[in-house]
Amino acid sequence: MSSMDQTFGINVFNDFIMRERLPRETYRALHKTIDDGRRLDPQVASVVANAMKDWAIERGATHYTHWFQPLNSVTAEKHDAFITPVAGGRVISEFSGKELVRGEADASSLPSGGLRSTFEARGYTAWDPTSYAFIKDHTLCVPTAYCSYSGEALDKKTPLLRSMEAVSKQAVRVLHLFGRTDCTRVLPSVGPEQEYFLVDKALYDRRSDLIFAGRTLFGAYPPKGQELGDHFFGTIKPRVQAFMTELNEELWKLGVLAKTEHNETAPAQHEMAPIYSVVNVACDHNQLTMEIMKKVAGRHGLMCLLNEKPFEGVNGSGKHNNWSLTTNTGYNLLEPGDSPHESAQFLLFLMSVIKAVDENQDMLRASVASAGNDHRLGGFEAPPSIISIFLGDELTEILEALESGASYNGREKTDMAIGVHMLPKFPRDTTDRNRTSPFAFTGNKFEFRMLGSSASIATANVVLNTIVAESLRQFADELEEAESFQEALHDLIVRTIREHKRIIFNGNNYAEDWLEEARRRGLVRLDTTVDALPCYMAEKNIRLFSTHKVLSENELRSRRDIGLDSYAKMIGIEAKTMLMMARREILPAVLRYAGDMAEAGNRMRSFLPAQPHTAAESLTAQLTAGCDRLHAGIKALEAAMDARPRDTDPLTEARYMKDTVLPAMRDLRKAADDLEQITDRKAWPFPTYDELLFNV
């Protein structure tokens, strides 16, 4: 057995450990909860808690925590020791079933979007037994949901679990119509690819914008960026490889299925991709991955940047969300098989996704909205903010044949003809891939490519699960009432194609003419977070999420308001950071350098009065004029910030930050970046792009 086999999951209270440590009846009862969603017996919880505590202490844990995911896209934890006082001034280690199942956390200090008042503090964390407990930093972490005293979801996980139940319920209804009565649950599976940048920590520590905002707010483009395409899939540098090796080891110990690692397109950019997991587990694992990335980077003298656009002019970072539906019998419902045109079940589930995406473009866009992602989407490195679906040639031809009533015999499988006889033959896929598509079918899954690199995957998957559940509900309602299932099924598939084919686009989403074509088709265009987030309160969306009991109207409103508030606050932090850097670092440094250049010109004139000194005079004039533009930019941004609306609704403030503050920030940056290009490197007050991107 390899060392990897021996260490994988050693810090996880997984099924193997539970089978080994729990009484047989307790283990079976727990699995009834995990597999069938049955309510957990308190006595079972007590036995599980004691076994979990003993195992954790053996692994060096001293504390436990209910690990949850509040509405700020990070994780939260409050640690309690495994100690209970006894007579004689001694303690014993205890962890009760009650402590496992339920915890209490402050529900007013974390974002609630108005669901809780400041003086209403009580909130509860509830154990999620479908996601394994794990040990991190000598603490037993119990994955939990987080809700208010009145039962509203204050976290990302609770709606995710609700949406999983919703899509499972409707998918099982449809499968039973096809005679698959052995299926009792359908689980969404996800594999989230994670992109990130690595920079030298010593350089990072000298950049206030990276520290406070997570991205560079100033920086001129370096002589070389990603033009040559020499970083993508290139040889991994030793320092980066050492980081990746330790990252894999730490993730494997926590049961995270880290699989793929490589250099991404931009210099200093990289990617990690895991194997698929059930969506709530994948969400937990991705949150852990981002946390462990930062910790491991620090041990190697590096900083891991997860912001969607840390550097202007090179690719930003996303998180591709590879989503599919799998039955409890192990069958992928989005697997076309060898003859997709002959598989009515596959086609119906395919159409449920197409219909869902077309009817809910606004919510899918809103699910990935953030200040950071606005800088990335549509930047010719990521999908545009217009939602469309890539199906590939074969599936598109099948749907066209169904719509027209024509026969379709399938595409002939062919071998790749490379022209080198010694190379082995292998079959060519019947369709290509499309990296510009926001929502692409890639063999047996859909790849939702719009998620930002720093975001939790929960929100996007809550939306995706719920909108597909609604399509399947409508399909099941219609087919259950049909006199002839086969005729009704055929008519339903054909009608759905005709009504929703506008969302299918296999071309170049970066092309300028696609914008006009999308407008002609009537597709939704929401370019910014401020445009997208109000969609949460559209009547159709309130009805959708309420119908499936995923999010109430108040819970939807809270997420809209938190998103808008976070957007405005993030722009405000960035603006204040820019002002600090421009006033206290850039302007003094360039003025000193301009003074040095002016003095140098004066000395040259005193030594050589008859000679022209146009270089020194010209540079001094450029620096002086640039400082004036920088100063004007500072004053303009200060005025914009001073005039921002306060104590108003979140949408008004967010819109002001987008329309007034962001343009002032862009003008200030332009003035500073122009100065950087004519200022002595030694005089510039902080590390430049070429140092940050090429110094690891």
N, C-alpha and C positions, 0 to 999 in steps of 0.2 A: 504494500500500500504506500502511495507517495505521500510526502509531507503535506501536499495540498489536500489530498483526500482526508488526512488525519485532522487537519485544522479547519476544514470547511464547516461552518456552523457551530464551532465549539463554544461560542458565546450566545447561543440561541437555545431557548427552551422549546425545541422543535418536537415534531411528532415522534422521532426516534427516542428522545429523552423521556417524553411523556409515556410512551409505551413501556419503557424500561422502569420508570419510577412510580407510576400511578397504579393502584389496584385495577384489575381488569374491568370491573363494573364501572369504576370512576372514569376510566379511559373511554369506555363505550358511551357513557352518558355525555361526556364532554364532546365526543364526536357527533352525537345527535344534535348538539347546539351548533357546532362548526359546519356540519354537512347539510343539516336540514333546517337550521334556523330556529330550533326549539329553545324555549326559555330554560335558562340554567338553574338547576336546583341549588339552593344555598349550601346544602351539605356537600355537594360535589365541589362547589367553589372553595370550601374550607379545606378539603383534602388537596385540591390542586394548589392552593396558596401555600400550604405547609411544604409540599414537595418542591414547589418553585423556590421557596425560601432556602431550604436545605441545599438545593443544587446551586443557587446563587452564592451562598456563603462559601461553599466548597470552591467556587470559582473566584473567590476573593472579594465578593461584593459585601459592602457594609450598609448600604442604603437601598431604598426602593423609591420609585417615582412613577406617577401616572404621566406618561409621555403623550402629549396631545398637540394638535396643529390648529392654533387660533387663526383668526381672520387677518393676520399680517404676513402670511405665506412662509413663516418660519415655525420652529417647534418650541414648545414650552415644557418646563419640568420643575417640580418642587420636590426636593429630596427629604425623605424621612429615614431615620436609622431603624434597623431591625432590633430595637431594644425596648424592653419593658421592665420597669423597676420591680424588685421583689424585696422581701424582708431581709434585713441585715446589710442594707446598702449595696446589694448586688443587682445585676440585671440578667435577664434571659432574652434570647432572640425569639421574636414572634412576628408572624405575618398572617393575619386572619383572612378568612374568606370575605368578610365585609370590607377589609382594607384593599383586597384585590379587586373586588367588583365595583366599589364606589369610592371616589375621593371628592374632596371639596377644594375648589380654587376660586380666587377672586374674579368675579365676573364683571367688575366695573373698570378695572385698570387696563384690561386688554380691549382691542377694538370690538365694538358691538353694533355700531351703526344705529344707535338709538334703541336697540332691543333692551338695554339695561341702563338705568339712570346711575349717576355717580354714587348716590347714597345706597343703591341696591347692589350689595356685594356678593350675594351667594350664587355660586355656580357649581355644577357637578361634572366630574369626569367618570365615565362608565367604561369598563373593560371591554375591549373588542377581542373576543377569543379567536376570531378568524385570522388574526395577525399575531405571530409568535412574539412572546416576551424575549428580551435580550439584555445582555450586560454591556454597559458602556461606562468606562471610567469608574469602575468599582461600584456601579449603581445598577440595580435591576430595573429596567425600563419596561413598563407595562403599557402597550399601545391602547389608547382610550379615545372615546368620543367625548365631546365637551358641550354641555348645554346649560341654559340658564335655569333659574329657579322655577320659571313658568314653562320650561320645556322647549324653548326655541334653540335652534342650533347656533352655537357661537363658534363653530369650527369648520374646517374643510372636510373632515372625515364623516360627520353625521350625514350630510346630504349625499356624500359619495355612497355610503352604505344604503341609504334609501333608494338612490338611483339604481344601484345594483339589483335590489329587490324588484324595482319597477320593471326593468328590462327583462329580468328573469321570468317574472310572472307572465308577461305578454309573449315572450319567445316560446315558453313552454306551451301556451295555448295554441300557437301556430304549429309547433312540432307535433302535438297530439293529433291535429287534423291530418298530418301526413302519416299517421300511424305509429309515430315514435313515442309510444306510451311509456317506454322505459326511462325516458328523460324526465327528471323531476326538478332540475335546476339548470340554468344557463348562466355562465359567469363571463363577464367582460375580462379579457386579458390584454395586458399592455406591456410593451417594452419601450421605455423612454430613453432615447439617446441623449446624452448630456454633453454639450459643448462648453468649453471654458478656455481662459487664457492663463498662462503662468508668466509672472514677471519677477525680477529680483526684488527681494524684500527691502534691501537697503535703498534701492531706487524708489520703490513704492512709498517708503516712509518719508521721502522728501517731496511727495506730491499731495497737497491738501485735498485736491479734487478726488483722487483715488480713495483717500481715507474717508472723506465725508460723503461723497456721492457715488463711489464705486466705479466711476468712469472719468476719463480725462475731459475737462471742460475747456482746456486750451491745448494746442499742439499742432504744429505745422507738419504736413505730410513729408515723410523722409524721402531721400533719393530713390530708395527701393522699397517696395511694399510686397504685394502678392502678384505683381505683373507676370513674373516668369513661371508661376505655378510650381515652384520648386519645393515648397513646404508641404503641400498636400500629399499625404501618404509617403513622405520622405523619411529618410533614416532618422530615427529618434535620437536626440542628443543624450549623452550619458547622464547628465543631471536630471533631465526630464524622465529618462528611463528609470532612474533610481526612485524618483517620485512615484511613477506609475506602478513599479513593482511593489513598493510598500503600500500604496493605495489598494491594489488588488488584495494583498494579504489581509489588510484590515477589514476590507469589505467582505471577503470570503469568511472571515471569522464571525461576521454578523449575519451570515447567510445570504448576502447580496450576490446575485448571480452575475457578477462583472465578467463580461465575455470578451469584448473587443476594445482595443486601444489603438489610436493612430494620431498622426499630425493632421490638423484640419487646414483649410485653405490659407488663412491669414498667418503671417509670422507670429510665433508664440501662442498659436491657438491649437487646441487638441480636443479629442473626443473620447468618451467612454460609453459603451453601449452594453446593456445587460440582456440576458435571456428573458423571455416573457414570464410574467407572473400575473396572478389574479390582481385586478386593478387596485384594490385597497392595499394589498401587500406591496405592489409596485410603487404606489404612492409613498408608503412608509419608507421603502428602500431608497427611493429617490431623494427624500428629505435627508435620510442618513448619509447618502452619497455626497450631497452638497456639503454637509457638515464635516464629514471625514476628509473630503478634498482639502478644505481649508486647514484643518489640523495637520494633515500630513505635509502639505506644502510648507507650513511654517517650520517643520523639522528639517526641511531641506533648504532653508534660507530663501524660500519663494513665497509669493502671494498668489492665491488662486482667485481670479476675477470672474464672477458669475454674471456681471451686468450684461445686458443684451448688446450694448454698443460701447465698449470701453475705449475704443479708438476710432476716430473719424477717418473715413477714407479706406478702411479695410473691412473685411467681413465682420459682421456681428455674430453673436452666439444664440442659437436656438435650442429647442428640445423637441425632437421629433417624436410624436406620440403614436406608436404603432398599435392599433386597436383592432381586436377581433372578438368574436363571441364563440365560446366553447361550452359544450354540454357537459353535465356531470358524468357522462359516459365516455368523454374524451374526444368528441367529434367537433371539429372546427366548422362552424356554420358558414364561414366565408371561404371555404376551400372549394374551388370550382371543380376539381377532379379532372379526369382526362377528357371529358366531354361536357363542358359547362352548358352548352346549348341544349343538352338533354336532361339537365338537372333542374327541375322546376323548383325544388326546395331552395337550392342555391340562388336561383334567379329571384325568388320572392324575398329572401333576406337581403340580397343585393339591392333590390328595389326599395326595401324599407329604409336602407341607408341613403340612397339617392333622394327619395322623397323627404326624408328627415332633414338632410342638409339643405335642399332647395327651399323648404318651407321655414327654415330657422337659420338662415344666413346671419341674421342680426345677432342672435344669441351666441353662435359660434365665434363671431368676431369679438363680441363683448367678453367672452370667456378667456381671451388671451390679451385683454387690454391692460396696458400699464405704461407709465411714462417711459421706461426703458425700452419697451418693445416698439413704441411709436417710432423710435429712431432707427429701428432695424427693418420693420416690415416695409416692403416695397423698395428696398435699397439695392436691388439687383444682386442680392446675396441671399434673400429670403423671399417667400411668396409675397405678392402684393396683398393689400388689405381686402381685396375683392375675393369672395369665396367661389371656388369652382372645383369640380371633381375631374380628375384624370382617371380614365378606365383602361386606356390602351386600345390598340386597334382591334384585337380579337373580340373583346367584350362589347365594344362599340358596334362592331359588325353584327354580332348576335342580336343586340337590342334593335338595331335598324331592321334586321330581317324579321324579327318578331312584330315590330310596328307595321311593316309593310305587308306581312303575310307571306313573305318569300321563304323559300327553303334555305337552310344553311347546313352545310356538311362538315363544317369545322376546318380549321387551318391544319395543313399537313405539317407534321413534325419533321424538321430538317436538322442535319448536323451542321455545326459551324465549319465553314470552309476558310481556313486560315492561310492555306497555301504552303504549309510546311508539313511534309509527309511524316516526319518522325514524331510530331505532336499527336497525342491521343485525340480521338474524335469525342465530341460531347454534343448533346442536343442543344439547339438554340431555343431560347424562350420564344413563345409565340407573340410576345409584345415587348416593347421597350419600356423604360422608366422615364419619368418626367420630374426633374428636380425643381422645376419652377412652379409646380402645382401646389396649392395650399392643402389639398385633400386628395391624395393619390392612392389608387388601388395598386398594391404591390405583390400580387400573387395569391395570398390568402388572408390579407389584412388591409386596412386603410391606414395610411400614414398621414396624420394631421400634423403639418409641418410649421404651423404658425405659432406654437407655444414659445414663450421667451425662456432663456436659459436659467433665469433666477426664480421662475415661478414654480409654485406647486402645480403638479399635474392634476390635482383634484378637481378644480373648477371646470376645466375643459372636459374632463371625463364625466362629471355630473351632467353637463349639458348634453354631451354625446349620448350617454346612456338614456337620458330622459327623452330626447327627441326621437331616438330609434324606438323606445318603448311605445311612444305615441303612434308612430307609423304601424308598428306591429299590432297595437290595440285596434286600430281602424281596420287593418287587414283581417284580424281574427273575427271581429264583429261581423264583417261582411261575409266571410267564408263560412262561419258557423250557421248563418241563416240561409245559405245557398241550397237550392234543390239539387244541383249537380256540382259537386266540388271541383271536378276537373275543368268544366266549362267556366265556372266562376273564377277559378285560379288563372286560367289563360286570359280571360277578359281583364282581370285585375292587373296582371303584369303588363299587358299591352296598354291599358289606360294609364297606368303609372308612368310608363315610358313617355307617352305622348304629353302628359301634363308636366313632366319634370325634366325633359331632356335638355332644356336650356342651361342647366347647371353643369352639363358635361362639356368639358373643353380639353382636348388633347394637345393643343398647341403651346406656343411660347407665352407664358404668363408675363414675361418681362417686356414683350413687344408693345410699342406705343399704340398700335391699332387694336390691341386687345381691350384697352380701356374704353374705346368707342364701341367695340363689339359688345362688351359687357353691359354698357349703358343701353344699347339697342335691345339686348335680351331682357332688360329689366332687372338685372342683378343688383344687389344692395352694395353700396359703396360707403364705408364708414372709415375714413382715413385715420382718425385719431381716437384716443381713449375717451375724450370729451364727446365725440360723436357717438361712440359705441355704447357706453355704460347706461345712458338713459333708456336703452332698449329693455333693460330689466323690468321696467314698469309698464311696458306695452300690455294692453289688455289680453292679447293672445298668449303672451308669455306667462302672465299671472295665472291664466286659466290652465295652461299646459302644466306648470310645475305644481299647482294646487291639485289638479286632477290625479296626478300620480303620487301625491303626498311626499314630494321631494323637498320643496321649499314653499312656505306660505308667502302671502303677499308681504307681510312684515319682514320676513327673512330675505326676500328678494330686494325690498327697499333698503335693508341694512347693507347688503352687498353692493348695491349701486352707490350708496352714500359713502361707504368705506373706500371703495375704489376711487371715487372722485376726490375725496378728502386726501387720500394717499397721493394721488396725482398732484394735487395742488401743493401739498407739503414737500413732495420730492422736488418739484420745480423750484419752490422757495428755498430749499436747502442748497440746491445747485446755484441759484442766483446769489445767495449770500456768500457762498464759497467763492464764486467768481469775483465778487466785489472785494473780498478779503485778499485774494491772490493778486488781483490787478492793482489794488491800492498799496498793499504792504510788501509785495514782492516784485511784480513786473515793472511797474512805473518807477520805483526808486532805482532798480537795477539798470534800466535803460537810460534813465536820466544821468546816472553816474557814468555809464559808458559813453553817452553823448558828450558829457563834459570832458571826458578823457580824449575823445576824438577832436573836440574843438581845441583843447589845449595842445594836442599833437599838431594840429594844423597851424596854430599860432607859432609853435616852436619852429616848424618847418619854414614859415614865412620869415621868421627872424634870422634863420640861418641862410636861407636862399630867397631873398626878397624879390629877385628878378624872375624866379620860376613860378609858373602857374601851379596851383595845388588843388586842382578840381576834384580829385578823389576824396580827400579829407573834407573839403567843404561840402561836396555833394552828399557824402555819408552823414555828416553832421546835420545837414538840412533835412535829409530823409528821416533821421532819428527824431529830430525835433518835431517835424510834422506828424510823424507816427505817434509820438507821445501826446500831442495835442488831440489826435483822433482817439487815442486810448482814454484820455481824460474825459473827452466828450462822451465816449461810450460808458464810462463809469457813472457820470452824472445822469445819463439817460436811464440806465438800469436802476440807479438809486431812486430816481423819480417814479419809475414804473412800480418798483416795490413799495414805495411810500404810499402810492395811490391805490394799492390793491384793496378790494372790498374785504371787510372783516365782519364777523358775526352775521353772515348771510348764509343762504343755502349752498350746499357743496357744489352744485352745478354752476352757479354764478361765479364763484371763486375759481373753479377749475377752468371755466371758459376764459376768464380774464388772464389767468396764467398762460394759457395757450396762445391767446390772441395778442397780448401786450407784453408779457414778461419774456416769453421765449424769443420773439423777434429782437428784443433789446439784448438778450444774451448772445444771440447769433452775431449781432453787430459788434459787441464788445470782443467776442472771440476773434472775429475777422481782424480787428485792429491789433490785437495781441499777436496773432499768428503771423501777420505781416511784419511786425517788429522782430519776432523771433528769427526770421530769415535774414535779417541784416544786422543782428547783434552777435558779437563775439560769443562763441559757445561758453567760454569761461565766465562770461558776465551774466549769462542767462541764469535765473535763480533756481531752476529745478530741472530734473532730467527730461530730455526731449524724446520724441517718438523713436528715433533710431537707437537710442540707448535702451529704452524700455522693451522694444520689440526684438532686438537682436543681441541681448546681453545675458541670455540664459544658456 
